[in-house]
Amino acid sequence: DGETLAYFTDRDTDYRAYLNLKDIVVRDLESGEETVVTSGQTCWGGSGSTPDHAPYWSKDGKGLYTIGSVGTTKDIYRVDARGKGFKKVVALDGNISQMDLQNDVLVYKESELHRPGSIQARKLKRNAKTFVMADIDVSEYGMLAPEKITLKGKGEISVEGFLFLPPGADKFGNHPTIIEMHGGPYSRYGNYWTTRYPWHVLSHNGYAVFIANPRGGTAYGEEFLRGVYRNFGTDDFDDLMEATDDLCEQGIADKDRLGFTGYSYGGLSTNNVISRTDKFKAAVSIAGIFNYVSAMGQNNSQLFIDSYKQPWAGDLELMWQHSPASRAAAIVTPTLVMHGTEDEPVDCRQSIELFSYMQMNGTDSRLVLYPGEGHGINKP
């Protein structure tokens, strides 16, 4: 009605943007009175640390509709505009990726890791039916739904993720296995479709693939989110290695046939893994940071500004210690390095530096640069 404003704000002023959960605040424009309507809730923020889009007002102005993530789920919630609670509006097998609300009709896109998804609509009234407006059928390609599993992390941490298996394979078959870390790190893998990663291709070629959510990711609460604050590639590395060992001990993965890969922060994780262990037989590093110190002047410096203290105020040595570049001499894992030449968030010189060190080590390695591609290699 034009009398009330709703907006997102950082919950904690002691941390910068990436390390904050977001709250929805409702402000009466006449009186200036403000109410935090999501106080204490942990699910607001979409897939990353920043909400996907603004919340939508209900037709009567008594509630707000927004997307929230909890673990690997991502659903639509109704938040009471007076701060008296919230409830889940939809609870689907997959993740919501887009939504719109007009005249009490909610429209949204939902997908799963093996299904590009559908556009659905429903009226916002009790027991209203959901109508599928459009659906993408990919059944002819034989893509199988992965299994959501929980593995051991470091200490009390658990690592959730999804396991892709070869068609018809026994889960406990000691498979050649690829571990993949997500980007961010303030993100996570949920049950949603993506065209970026070839998990189904790999599984159809005989590999098991586990995509992991170690500490530092979103949708698992503040403590989990801040698990890599001033600590990139340390405790999250331990989480990933504990999860890998768990896969091997269960008989799912073959400890002698392991690979590791990742894109963006996942590429940083790959660079970190190959500089800390030789347990993987091969690795693929995509658009990853290698040298935290040089990255401050080349890349998305906000990532390090939020995640470390000012280098000149005490964290320069810490950043170097955490950097894979500080352990370059230890890299022996055969590695493919991929990067777009026009990548602004992560300058391709990071991958060139990694490749140069590996060549100087005599490590089996190859660098592939993609002309005209940015932070994502998208052209066929």
C-alpha positions as CSV (number, residue, x, y, z in Angstrom):
1,D,0.0,0.0,0.0
2,G,3.0,2.3,-0.2
3,E,3.2,2.8,3.6
4,T,5.6,0.1,4.6
5,L,9.1,-0.8,3.3
6,A,10.8,-4.2,3.6
7,Y,14.5,-4.8,3.0
8,F,17.4,-7.1,3.7
9,T,20.2,-6.1,6.0
10,D,23.4,-7.7,7.4
11,R,22.6,-9.4,10.8
12,D,26.0,-8.7,12.4
13,T,27.9,-5.5,12.1
14,D,31.2,-7.1,13.3
15,Y,31.6,-9.0,10.0
16,R,31.6,-7.9,6.4
17,A,29.0,-8.9,3.8
18,Y,30.1,-12.4,2.8
19,L,30.2,-13.5,6.4
20,N,26.7,-12.4,7.4
21,L,23.3,-14.0,7.4
22,K,20.7,-11.5,6.3
23,D,17.5,-10.4,8.1
24,I,14.3,-8.9,6.7
25,V,13.4,-5.6,8.3
26,V,10.0,-4.0,7.9
27,R,9.8,-0.2,8.4
28,D,6.7,1.9,8.8
29,L,7.4,4.9,6.6
30,E,5.3,7.3,8.6
31,S,6.5,6.5,12.1
32,G,9.9,5.2,11.2
33,E,9.4,2.2,13.4
34,E,11.3,-0.9,12.3
35,T,10.8,-4.6,13.1
36,V,13.3,-7.4,12.3
37,V,10.9,-10.1,11.2
38,T,13.4,-12.9,10.7
39,S,15.3,-12.6,14.0
40,G,17.0,-15.8,15.0
41,Q,16.2,-17.7,11.8
42,T,19.1,-19.2,9.7
43,C,17.5,-19.9,6.4
44,W,17.4,-16.5,4.7
45,G,19.9,-15.9,1.9
46,G,19.2,-18.1,-1.1
47,S,22.1,-20.1,-2.3
48,G,24.8,-17.7,-1.4
49,S,25.4,-15.2,1.5
50,T,23.3,-12.5,-0.4
51,P,19.6,-13.0,-1.1
52,D,18.6,-13.9,-4.7
53,H,16.1,-11.1,-4.9
54,A,13.9,-8.8,-2.8
55,P,11.0,-10.4,-0.9
56,Y,7.4,-10.1,-2.3
57,W,4.6,-8.5,-0.3
58,S,1.4,-10.5,0.1
59,K,-1.7,-8.9,-1.4
60,D,-3.1,-7.9,2.0
61,G,0.3,-6.6,3.2
62,K,0.4,-8.9,6.2
63,G,3.2,-11.1,5.0
64,L,6.3,-11.4,2.8
65,Y,7.3,-14.2,0.5
66,T,11.0,-15.0,0.1
67,I,13.4,-17.8,-0.9
68,G,15.4,-19.4,1.9
69,S,17.9,-22.2,2.0
70,V,18.4,-24.8,4.8
71,G,21.2,-27.3,4.1
72,T,20.7,-28.7,0.6
73,T,17.0,-27.6,0.4
74,K,15.8,-24.3,-1.0
75,D,12.1,-23.4,-0.6
76,I,9.7,-20.5,-0.4
77,Y,8.7,-19.1,3.0
78,R,6.0,-16.8,4.2
79,V,7.2,-14.3,6.8
80,D,4.7,-12.5,9.1
81,A,5.2,-8.8,8.6
82,R,4.7,-8.1,12.3
83,G,7.6,-10.5,13.2
84,K,5.3,-13.2,14.5
85,G,6.9,-16.2,12.8
86,F,7.3,-17.8,9.4
87,K,6.2,-20.9,7.6
88,K,7.3,-22.9,4.6
89,V,4.9,-22.4,1.6
90,V,6.3,-25.2,-0.6
91,A,8.3,-28.2,0.2
92,L,9.5,-29.8,-3.0
93,D,12.0,-32.5,-3.8
94,G,14.2,-30.0,-5.7
95,N,15.3,-26.4,-5.2
96,I,13.5,-23.2,-6.0
97,S,15.5,-21.0,-8.3
98,Q,13.1,-18.2,-9.4
99,M,9.8,-16.9,-8.2
100,D,7.2,-14.2,-8.8
101,L,4.0,-13.2,-7.0
102,Q,1.1,-11.4,-8.6
103,N,-2.5,-11.2,-7.2
104,D,-2.0,-14.1,-4.8
105,V,-0.8,-16.4,-7.5
106,L,2.7,-17.7,-6.9
107,V,4.9,-18.8,-9.9
108,Y,8.2,-20.5,-9.4
109,K,10.9,-22.6,-11.1
110,E,11.9,-25.9,-9.4
111,S,14.6,-28.3,-10.5
112,E,16.7,-31.2,-9.3
113,L,20.3,-32.4,-10.0
114,H,19.0,-34.9,-12.6
115,R,16.1,-32.8,-13.9
116,P,16.2,-29.4,-15.5
117,G,12.9,-28.7,-13.9
118,S,9.5,-27.1,-14.3
119,I,7.6,-23.9,-14.0
120,Q,4.8,-24.2,-11.5
121,A,1.9,-22.0,-10.3
122,R,-0.4,-22.1,-7.3
123,K,-2.9,-19.8,-5.6
124,L,-2.0,-18.8,-2.1
125,K,-4.9,-20.3,-0.3
126,R,-5.2,-23.4,1.9
127,N,-5.1,-26.7,0.0
128,A,-4.7,-25.0,-3.3
129,K,-3.5,-27.3,-6.1
130,T,-0.2,-26.7,-7.9
131,F,-0.2,-26.5,-11.7
132,V,2.8,-27.4,-13.8
133,M,3.0,-24.8,-16.6
134,A,6.1,-26.1,-18.3
135,D,8.3,-29.1,-17.8
136,I,11.6,-30.2,-19.4
137,D,11.8,-33.9,-20.2
138,V,15.3,-35.4,-20.3
139,S,14.3,-39.0,-19.5
140,E,15.8,-40.2,-22.8
141,Y,19.3,-39.4,-21.5
142,G,19.1,-41.8,-18.5
143,M,20.3,-39.4,-15.9
144,L,19.9,-40.8,-12.4
145,A,19.1,-39.0,-9.3
146,P,22.1,-38.8,-7.0
147,E,21.9,-39.9,-3.4
148,K,22.1,-37.3,-0.6
149,I,24.6,-38.6,2.0
150,T,26.3,-37.3,5.1
151,L,29.9,-38.0,5.8
152,K,32.4,-37.3,8.6
153,G,34.1,-34.0,8.7
154,K,36.7,-32.7,11.1
155,G,35.7,-32.9,14.7
156,E,32.0,-32.5,15.2
157,I,31.4,-31.2,11.7
158,S,29.4,-33.3,9.2
159,V,29.8,-32.9,5.4
160,E,26.6,-33.2,3.4
161,G,26.6,-33.7,-0.3
162,F,25.4,-35.8,-3.2
163,L,26.8,-39.0,-4.6
164,F,26.5,-39.8,-8.3
165,L,27.0,-43.5,-9.1
166,P,27.5,-45.2,-12.5
167,P,24.2,-46.6,-13.8
168,G,23.4,-50.0,-12.3
169,A,26.5,-49.9,-10.0
170,D,26.6,-51.2,-6.5
171,K,27.0,-48.3,-4.1
172,F,29.7,-50.1,-2.2
173,G,31.7,-51.1,-5.2
174,N,35.1,-49.4,-4.5
175,H,34.6,-47.0,-7.5
176,P,37.1,-44.7,-9.0
177,T,35.8,-41.5,-7.4
178,I,36.0,-37.8,-8.0
179,I,35.5,-35.3,-5.2
180,E,34.3,-31.9,-6.1
181,M,34.2,-28.7,-4.0
182,H,31.8,-25.9,-4.7
183,G,32.6,-22.2,-5.4
184,G,32.2,-19.4,-3.0
185,P,33.2,-20.5,-0.5
186,Y,30.0,-18.8,0.7
187,S,27.7,-21.0,-1.3
188,R,26.7,-24.7,-1.3
189,Y,25.6,-27.6,-3.4
190,G,21.8,-28.1,-3.3
191,N,19.4,-30.3,-5.2
192,Y,19.2,-28.1,-8.3
193,W,20.0,-28.4,-12.0
194,T,23.2,-26.9,-13.4
195,T,24.7,-27.0,-16.9
196,R,28.2,-26.1,-15.7
197,Y,29.4,-29.5,-14.3
198,P,29.6,-32.9,-16.0
199,W,28.7,-35.1,-13.1
200,H,26.3,-37.2,-15.1
201,V,28.9,-37.6,-17.9
202,L,31.5,-38.7,-15.4
203,S,29.1,-41.2,-13.7
204,H,28.1,-42.7,-17.1
205,N,31.7,-43.2,-17.8
206,G,32.2,-45.4,-14.7
207,Y,33.1,-42.8,-12.0
208,A,31.5,-42.2,-8.7
209,V,31.2,-38.4,-8.0
210,F,30.7,-36.8,-4.6
211,I,29.9,-33.1,-4.5
212,A,30.6,-31.7,-1.0
213,N,29.5,-29.1,1.4
214,P,32.3,-28.6,3.9
215,R,32.4,-25.7,6.4
216,G,32.5,-22.2,5.0
217,G,29.3,-22.7,3.0
218,T,25.9,-21.2,3.4
219,A,22.6,-22.6,4.7
220,Y,24.1,-24.4,7.7
221,G,24.1,-21.5,10.2
222,E,26.5,-18.7,11.2
223,E,29.2,-20.9,12.9
224,F,29.4,-23.1,9.8
225,L,29.5,-20.1,7.5
226,R,32.4,-18.5,9.4
227,G,34.4,-21.7,9.5
228,V,36.8,-20.4,6.9
229,Y,37.1,-16.8,8.3
230,R,40.8,-16.0,8.2
231,N,41.3,-19.7,7.5
232,F,40.9,-20.5,3.7
233,G,41.8,-24.0,2.8
234,T,42.6,-25.2,6.3
235,D,39.6,-26.6,8.3
236,D,37.6,-27.0,5.1
237,F,40.5,-29.0,3.7
238,D,40.3,-31.3,6.8
239,D,36.6,-31.7,6.3
240,L,37.1,-32.7,2.7
241,M,39.8,-35.2,3.5
242,E,37.8,-36.7,6.4
243,A,34.8,-37.1,4.0
244,T,37.0,-38.7,1.4
245,D,38.4,-41.1,3.9
246,D,34.9,-41.9,5.0
247,L,33.9,-42.8,1.4
248,C,36.9,-45.1,1.2
249,E,36.3,-46.8,4.6
250,Q,32.7,-47.4,3.6
251,G,33.8,-49.2,0.4
252,I,32.2,-46.6,-1.9
253,A,35.4,-45.1,-3.1
254,D,38.7,-46.8,-4.1
255,K,41.5,-45.1,-2.2
256,D,43.9,-45.8,-5.0
257,R,41.7,-44.2,-7.7
258,L,40.8,-40.8,-6.4
259,G,40.5,-37.5,-8.3
260,F,39.7,-33.9,-7.1
261,T,38.2,-31.0,-8.9
262,G,36.5,-27.6,-8.4
263,Y,35.7,-24.3,-10.0
264,S,36.3,-20.8,-8.5
265,Y,36.8,-21.4,-4.7
266,G,36.5,-25.0,-5.7
267,G,39.6,-24.3,-7.9
268,L,41.3,-22.7,-5.0
269,S,40.4,-25.8,-3.0
270,T,41.9,-28.0,-5.7
271,N,45.1,-26.0,-5.7
272,N,45.1,-26.3,-1.9
273,V,44.5,-30.1,-2.0
274,I,47.3,-30.8,-4.5
275,S,49.7,-28.7,-2.4
276,R,48.8,-30.5,0.9
277,T,48.4,-34.2,-0.1
278,D,49.4,-36.7,-2.8
279,K,46.4,-39.0,-2.2
280,F,44.7,-38.0,-5.4
281,K,45.9,-39.5,-8.7
282,A,44.8,-36.5,-10.8
283,A,43.1,-33.1,-10.4
284,V,41.4,-30.5,-12.5
285,S,41.6,-26.9,-11.3
286,I,39.1,-24.5,-12.9
287,A,39.3,-20.7,-12.4
288,G,41.0,-21.0,-9.0
289,I,43.1,-18.7,-6.9
290,F,46.7,-20.0,-6.2
291,N,48.5,-17.1,-4.5
292,Y,46.4,-15.2,-1.9
293,V,48.8,-12.3,-1.7
294,S,49.0,-11.5,-5.4
295,A,45.2,-12.1,-5.7
296,M,44.6,-9.0,-3.6
297,G,45.7,-6.9,-6.6
298,Q,44.3,-9.0,-9.4
299,N,40.9,-10.4,-8.5
300,N,37.8,-10.0,-6.4
301,S,39.6,-8.4,-3.5
302,Q,36.4,-8.1,-1.6
303,L,36.5,-11.9,-1.0
304,F,39.8,-11.5,0.9
305,I,38.8,-8.1,2.5
306,D,35.8,-9.8,4.0
307,S,37.5,-13.1,4.9
308,Y,40.9,-11.8,6.3
309,K,42.0,-8.8,8.3
310,Q,43.9,-6.1,6.5
311,P,47.2,-7.6,5.3
312,W,49.2,-4.6,6.5
313,A,47.5,-5.0,10.0
314,G,48.7,-8.6,10.6
315,D,47.3,-11.1,8.1
316,L,49.8,-10.9,5.3
317,E,51.9,-13.7,6.7
318,L,48.7,-15.8,7.5
319,M,47.5,-15.3,3.9
320,W,50.8,-16.5,2.6
321,Q,50.8,-19.5,4.9
322,H,47.3,-20.5,3.8
323,S,48.1,-19.9,0.1
324,P,48.8,-23.0,-2.1
325,A,51.7,-21.0,-3.6
326,S,53.6,-21.3,-0.3
327,R,53.7,-25.1,-0.8
328,A,54.3,-25.1,-4.5
329,A,57.3,-27.4,-4.2
330,A,55.1,-30.1,-2.8
331,I,52.8,-30.4,-5.8
332,V,53.2,-33.7,-7.5
333,T,49.6,-34.6,-8.6
334,P,49.0,-34.6,-12.4
335,T,46.8,-31.6,-12.9
336,L,44.8,-30.0,-15.7
337,V,44.3,-26.2,-15.2
338,M,41.5,-24.4,-17.0
339,H,40.7,-20.7,-17.0
340,G,39.0,-18.0,-19.1
341,T,41.2,-15.2,-20.3
342,E,38.6,-12.5,-19.5
343,D,37.9,-13.7,-16.0
344,E,37.5,-10.7,-13.7
345,P,36.7,-12.3,-10.3
346,V,39.7,-14.6,-10.6
347,D,42.5,-13.3,-12.9
348,C,43.8,-16.1,-15.2
349,R,47.3,-15.1,-14.1
350,Q,46.6,-17.2,-11.0
351,S,46.3,-20.3,-13.1
352,I,49.4,-19.3,-15.1
353,E,51.3,-18.9,-11.9
354,L,50.2,-22.4,-10.7
355,F,51.1,-24.0,-14.0
356,S,54.5,-22.3,-14.1
357,Y,55.4,-23.7,-10.7
358,M,54.2,-27.2,-11.7
359,Q,56.3,-27.1,-14.8
360,M,59.3,-26.0,-12.8
361,N,58.6,-28.9,-10.5
362,G,58.4,-31.3,-13.4
363,T,54.9,-32.1,-12.4
364,D,52.7,-33.6,-15.2
365,S,50.4,-30.6,-16.0
366,R,48.6,-28.8,-18.7
367,L,47.1,-25.3,-18.9
368,V,44.2,-24.5,-21.2
369,L,43.1,-20.9,-21.5
370,Y,39.8,-20.0,-23.1
371,P,39.8,-16.8,-25.1
372,G,36.9,-14.4,-24.4
373,E,35.6,-16.4,-21.5
374,G,35.0,-14.9,-18.1
375,H,34.4,-16.5,-14.7
376,G,32.8,-19.5,-16.3
377,I,33.6,-21.4,-19.5
378,N,30.2,-21.4,-21.2
379,K,30.6,-21.5,-25.0
380,P,30.3,-24.9,-26.7
